[in-house]
């Protein structure tokens, strides 16, 4: 057969997440037919455009489009030599063959219905399932005259009897000439053995050996072992038969348009590697599901290791899957002597739940390093892993239970061709100390969490003689809260030194999130960090704190000042006189970037304010703002600094060259620098786009309250940097903030001393020292300007290096003021470069007067 019929293992698995191989723009609306030949050429019938589209040998780009006088094809079949048989029955009552040799179409079968399925068997007999006439007909292609068709199955009258069909759809004919039919309206698959008029129901409604429920099946094919693969169209899935009955392969999560979902699939075909191609009809696409050969475990015939143990009341406990219930667990180190596939089977008196971790298992964060987990997928085995393990890595198998605090025996069996070593890691926990006490009216009080007043408390000092994991729990008749502090507890500052609380790490200022979903802050304060504790959720701006309203007003003032600065600077430097050399071009670009910097600063501030005020802002908007706004703001800020440095370098070159200074070359270099510089800066910031992400969590609902606001959503923009990336980020920060200062300073010193040297040669009546003093008086602004810019940038450098654990709400204006001051250099171009320069002030006055004259009075 020209059909790909791969030989799959009994536990064959496909990636449930599909890849869209072709979308509606290529295959049109409602694609029905697909065929993958043995040489991996893919054919799809575009019903909307009445064409056949082809991809040759796994080429992801469309390689050919075949057109002809056929209309709205429902099915197609390709023979070994490349001839294509295509349905043309609904409008023209025929099946056509496209010859690969002549590139022409000929009629090969006359039908009075659309062919919802086509097939050519090993004897060159063409089959057509006539959907509207309840029959499958056939004719030999060896007959040169297109004669009348013979009946292969069905009576022509719809019904559910063994010899009847009701809407026959996809068909398959095996090497024994047995015919399989997807009987659409009867919700079954019928097998008509060669020469037999009565069919046998092999799947679906009425089957004696199959309990699977099919709803409107449309496609059926067989693999090399004669296992069925069925397109269960109205269940929106692909199912297969096997040694243990039928099971779902893909589309097992209900209908939909996600990558793991299908919507009324119609047909399927395999390539020679076993990958599955499905026409996802109502999603107007072709989905490819990759065959995961590594999950084949038929080689696991040798038991390499058995491990038996028990979970008891002395076992260690943890919160599994971030639930509020405690679970006993046992951790087991897994080592293998050879990389390969291993199968773990867990069973026992308890209901075991298994998880495998890479490197190590952290009970306080059970999601970290998690490799795989499993429970109750199989009737006689509570958990099962078929997994690839590498010899150079240590794994940890954690056995717990499905229900909380369940105890009993369990057994683990490991099957593989290679040896495996299992060693117990966790040790039984013995109660080392029981402490009892009570809180009375005489107990000291404090503001718990800085919110709840008059809470009685008692402090206990804990000493341990061995570093390790310790479990503390309480049983009481009051609603007790527990907190662990490092070194000391200060009741006046209950957040200071806090390590852990009864509700998890969220009480610490170093951590945002909840017990099950938290993020530990790194280095650097952001505007989100500074304002987070000050902003009130779902509260309009008028009802926010005075600090928020004042900072909002300041941003407006800064924007107006920045706008005036940029407009005045642009008026100065846009004139031809100011742009006779590269300096003017750098400064006109700087006037633009300074305005863009202030605009992005305003966008950043109000984005933080408005998205915190309105917690129902779209997640996509929040994610887009998180990823893009801060890096773009840094891009313009750094670009402004380096353009100013270019001005200093240009002036230094002018002193060095003297009369030999080439103005045209200077302007040419300036143009290229202005063009290239943004891309260079962007390259140093690319990691920000990669590692920035949205961190989202919700508070656990308070069951004591019944209003709708008991669950609150919190969203923060975070950066998850590794240590090396963090070091790189700090280096980039120093480079962009300190680099322009160093360039400005050295250029200024060169101008002063270089100019003094030139003057001392020409004017010998003064000493070199006197020339230096004279040059300094003439150009002191070149020294003062970069120092002022650096001082104004230092606050940003400091807050970028501060640990994020800093409680900013205690000194809000110290941090917020530093953040605002760091953007003032972008508002000072006119004051720094234009105001001290007689030439630029003259150019400004001339440009201003010209502009004023153009404005009608």
JOPECOR-V326928 format. One record per helix or strand of 2 or more residues. SS is the DSSP state (A for helix, B for strand). FROM is the first residue (numbers start at 1). TO is the last residue. Records with the same first field share a line. If there is no record, write none. Layout:
BEGIN
SS: FROM-TO / FROM-TO
END
This chain:
BEGIN
B: 19-22 / 34-37 / 42-46 / 51-55 / 64-67 / 76-78 / 84-88 / 94-98 / 105-110 / 115-120 / 125-130 / 135-140 / 150-153 / 168-173 / 179-183 / 188-192 / 200-204 / 217-222 / 228-232 / 237-240 / 247-250 / 265-270 / 276-280 / 285-289 / 303-311 / 316-319 / 326-336 / 340-348 / 352-358 / 370-374 / 383-389 / 395-401 / 408-415 / 420-424 / 445-448 / 452-456 / 483-485 / 498-501 / 511-513 / 518-520 / 692-698 / 713-719
A: 24-27 / 89-92 / 233-235 / 281-283 / 293-295 / 320-322 / 505-507 / 527-532 / 541-543 / 546-573 / 582-613 / 619-660 / 663-684 / 686-691 / 708-710 / 723-762 / 768-801 / 808-821 / 824-827 / 829-834 / 838-854
END
